[in-house]
């Protein structure tokens, strides 16, 4: 069979910071090793093959359709995080969640694969609204902030249905869909359409694994303490305010390294991290006993890998999570996790890969002690599991889907009359 050609679509792409872009690049490289011809369509700030995509660009669909017409790939594979392609809610007359990629899904006649990077149950969708506002009613004197918050929550309840509809429309227009966990797949799937589960790939980028002593020396970290790493965009959904309230065990340090969220203003929410006011200064900042902020921003792959090797676990007290690239990266480096008892994390905790607890400071403090007391068991389960995350394995699973879709499409093309094809597509 001739090599499959795939147009991989992601607004975000390295050197742009962000997990979706990093995932897309690693998947593309792994597919190329298997002989797949992969072309990247992304933003001008990314090192792709075709450009013109941006969250604020209302012409994303036309740009993509033009690229497809130019290179005529066998398949288009969209890495879908709605916000990366631009979101709006239409008009009062036609109230729906629209993105600047909807027209592409409606008009593209090349089979399309969609990887969904987000899917939420209703309670997490609502929790995407900041909640650190006054919540006490006063008789005949309701605070403006509370009224505003009520409107926000009401809006979230309405828009949840629109978000699901937007996901479902793209799913049903896709020849196949992918999610990173059974939890996500269950949220997305319908009675007649099942979403494929392929774990988020992750591998250490360093060819030679350093010792923990070498890794910690690089970051000037203590050698005589356990380290729990909190990592990612500094948004309130990370729940890092809990870290400041924890009674951190005496022999533990919680190490925080945040990076700026380029797609949201959430990181200016009061009481959220950055923990210190001198962020991005490049120096360690001791926030409190047992809590250390690294201030290095978004890290390149080798530096990130070294930071995982310097740690004993990752800690994720998230209030919202569809999936977590941080968790998969940690597992790939042999680290178990401690996380909130959200559906995504509970799936992997049931595999013995970490601990999922209720989201409060006491539970997280006790979880660190529990992890330490049975650390060899968790490490053993992680070592057994992490081969599932090898990019070679992830790429092979994608090729199986590509091959199946192309075979089905070939059968469709040879059986259905041309006039009917146009009506169906």
N, C-alpha and C positions, 0 to 999 in steps of 0.2 A: 504494500500500500504506500502511496506517495505521502510525504511528510504532511501532517496537519498544519494548517496555518491559522493562527488565532490572533485577533486584535484584542489585546488586554486593555481595559478601560479603567482608569483611576485618576480623578482630578489631582489627587495628592501622589507625589512620587519623589523619591530621594533625588537630590539632597534636601528636598523639603522635609521638615520634621513631621512625624505622625505615624501611628501604627498601621494605618491602612496602606500608606505608601510603602513602608518597610515590608509588610506582608506581600504586597504585589510584586515588588522587585525580587524577593526571594523565591516566590512561586515561579516567576518568569524565568529566572536563572535555572531553576530545577527542571522546568519543562524543556528548556533549550538543550540541556544535557541529554534528554531523552529523544532529541531529534525534532521537537515541535518548533515550527517557525513562529516566534512570538514577536508581535509589534506592539509598542506601548503608546497609547494616547493619553496625554496628561496635561498638566498646567505648564506654562512656559518656564516656571522655576524648577521643573523636574527634568531629569536627563532621559527623556523618552525619545520616541521616533516621530510622533505627531503631536501637535500642540493645539491650543485654542480652548481648552476646557478650564472653567473657573466657576466657583460657587455663585458668583454674581453675573455670569454670562448667560443671558436669555437665549443665546444661539447655540448652546451646547448640543442640542439634538441635531440641528442642521450641520454643525461641525462634524459630529460623529457620522452622520449619514453620508457626508461628502468623503470622509476618510474611507468608509466601507466601500463606497462606489469606486474609489481610487485604487485600493489594493485588493479588493474582492477576496477577503479571507474566507476560510471554510466556516469559521465560527467567530462570534464576538463574545467575550467574557467580561462582564461588568462587575467590578467590585463596588457594591452598593451600600453607601452610607448617605442617606438622602441629603443631609446638610452639605455634603461636598459638591453637590450638583446644583444647589440653590433651591430654597423652599419658599413657597408662598401659599396663601389659602384662598386664592381666587377672589370672587366678588360675593356680595351678599346674595345675589341671584344664583350663583353657581359656587357654593361654598364647599371646597374640597382641598385636600392637600395636594399641591401641584409641585413638581420639580422641573428644572430645565432640561430634563432628560426624558420626560413623558412621551413627547412626540417621537423620539427615537424608537421607543418600545412599540409604539403604535404602527410605525411605518417600516421599520427594518425587516427585510425579508430574509436576511441571513440568520440562521439559527443562533439564538442568544442564550448563554449560560449566565446565571446571576448568583453571585455569592453575597448573602445577606450578612452585613456586619452589625446589625442591630434588630432586635425584636424584644418587646417588653410585655409583661403582664400589666394590667391596668394600674396596680398600686405603685409599680416602679415608674410608669409613665407619669403619674401624678407627682411622684417625688422628684421629678426633674425640675420642679418649681422650688426655688429657695424657700425655706420655712422659718428662717431666723427673723421673724417679724413679731410685733406684739400680738398676743393671742387672747388677751383677757377682755371680755365685754364689760363696758361700763354703761349703766342704765341711761338710755336716751343719749348716749355719747359714745358711739362706736368709733374707735380710732380709724383714721383714714387708711393707715397701713393695713389694718385688718380687712377693711372693705376691699382694698386693692388685692390682698392675698386671696380673698374669697372669689373675686372675679377671675384671678389667675387659675385657681383650682377648678372653677367651673369651666373655664376655657379648656383646661387639660382633659377634663372628662369628655367634652365634646370632641376635641381633636384626636382623642385616642382611637375612636372609630375611624376617623379619616386617615390616621397613620396606618392602621391595619389594612384599610382599603387600598392605600397606596402600595403597601407591600404586596398585597394579594394580587392587584392588577399586574404588577411587574412579574410576579411569580407565574401567573397564568399565561403571560405572554412570553415566558421563557421556555426553551426546550428542556431545560433542567435547572434545578436550583441547588445551592449548597449552603449548609449552616455548619457552625463549628462545634456543635454539641447536640445531643439528643434533646436537651431542654429547649434549645432554640428551634430545632426542627419541629418539635411538637407545637410550639407557639405558631409556627408559620404554616404547617401542613393543613390540608383540608381532607375531607373524606375521599376525594378523588385525585388528590395531588400530594405526593409524598416528597419531602425535601431530603436530599442526600446529606449524610453526615460525614464530613471530612475534617478531622481536627486541624486547628491552626498550626501550621508547621513551625518548628523552632529547633535551632541547633546552636551550640556555642560557635562564635565566629573565630575564636582563637584556635589555631591548629594544635598547639601544645598547651595542655591544661597546666596553669600555674598552681603552685601550692597556695593555701589560704594565707600563709605568712607573706608570700610575695605580693599577692593581691592586696592585702591590707596595708602592707608597707607603701604601695603605690598611692593609696588614698590617705595615708597617715591615720589609719584606724587602729583602735586598741586590739591587742592580741589576746587579752585575758578575759574577754567578754563574748557572749553570744550576740549575734547581730541579726535583727529583723529589718528587712529592707522595705520601705514604702517608696514607690516609684511611679512617676507619670505626670500627666498634665495636672496643674494645680486648679482643679475645679471642686466645687463643694460636694459633688456626687461621690468623690473619693472618700468622704467621711473622715478626713484626717483630724478633725477637731477632737475626735475620741482619743487620739494619741496623747494629747495634752492633758487629758483627764485620767489616763490610766495610772495605776500604781505599778509601774514597770518593775518586774523582778530585778533584784539587786545585781544579778550577773548578766543582765541583758542591756543592750543598747538598741534603740529604734533609730535607724538611719533613714532620713528623708531626703530624696532628691527630686525636686519638682522641675517641670519645664512649663513655659508659657503656652497657654491654649490659644492658638492663632484663630480659632473659629468661633470663639465665644467670649462674652464679657463676664462669665460666671466667676472668674478668679478674683473679682473685686468684691465678692460677697463678704460681709463682715463675719468675723470669727472663723473663716476658712483659712487654709494655708495659702501662700507661704507662711510658715510659722514665725519667721522673723521679718523685720522691716528692711534689712539690708540684703535683699535677695539678689541673685545674679552677681554677687561680689567675688565669687570664686574661692571664698574661704569657708572653713567649717564655722558653724555657729551653734554653740551649746544653748539650746532653747530652755531646757530644764534637766534635772537629773535623769539620765538615761535616754534623753531625746536629743538627737544631733541632726542638724540640717547641713547638707553637703553643698548646695548652691552651685551646681555645675551645669544646670539646664539640660537640654536635649543632647544625649550622648551618642557619638558614633558607635558602630557595632562592637568594635574591639574594646573600647572603654566600658561599654555596657556589660559585655561579657565578663570583663575583669571585676566589675562591681558585684555581679552575681556570685562569682567565685570567692569574693570577700565576705559573703553573707552565709547565714545558716538557714534562713527562711525568708519568705516574703510575707508581708502583713497587709491585708486589703479590707479595711472596714467600710467597704463601699455601701452607699445607700441605693445605688442603681448599678446594674451590670448586665448587659446582654451577653458579653463574652469578655475575656481578659487576655490580651497578649502578654501582659506581665506574668500572669499565672503560667501560661504555656512556656514562656522563656525561662521562668524559674524551674519548672519541671525538667526542661531540657538540660539545665545545669545541675540537675540532681537535687534540687531544693524542694522540700514540702512547703505547704502554705498554711496560713491562718487567715480566714476570711469571714465575712458576714454570711449568714445563712440564707443567701439568695439562691434561687433555683439553679442557676448556672454553677455556682460553687458547690452546692450540695451534691450535684451529680458526680463531681470528681472527688469530693470528700468520701462518698460512698465507696469509691475505688481504693480507699486507704491512702490517698495522695496528700492529704492535709486535713485540717479541722475547720468546720464551718460552725459558727456560734452566733447567738443573738447579738445584735449590734448595740453593745453598751460597754463601757470601760472595764467593768469587773469581769465580764465574760472573756474579753480579749486578754486581760491580764492572766486569768486562769488558763486560757488556751495556750499561752506561751509556756507555762509550767507543764501542762499536759504534753505538749509537743516534746519538750526536753526530756520528760520522764520516759518516753517511748520512742525517742528519736531514731534508733537503729531500725525499728519496724517501718516507720514512715520512709526512711531513706531506701530501704529494700524495695518497698512497693513502687517508689518513684523510679528506681533503676529498672525495674521490670517494665514499667509503662513507657518510659521516654522514647523508646525506639519507634513508637507509634507516631512520633512527631518529626521524624527525619524527613527532610524536604524531598528526598528521593521517593520515599513511600507516599508522601502527600501528592507529589507530581504524578506518580503512577495511577493513583486513584482518580485524579483529574483526567488523565488520558483515557482511562476506562469509560468515563462519562462522555468525553468528547467522541470516542469511537462509537459508543452506543447511540448518541444523538445523530451522528452523521449517517450511520447505517439506517436508522429510522427515517431520517430525512430523505435518503436516497430511495428508500422503499416508497415513501410518500410521493416523491417527484415522479417515479415511474408508473404509479398507479392512478393518481388523481388527474383528471383532465385540467388543462391549463386554465380554463375559465373558472373552474371550481377552486383552484389553488388561490386565485386572486381574491375570491370571495372569502375564503377561510383565513388567509393571511391578512 
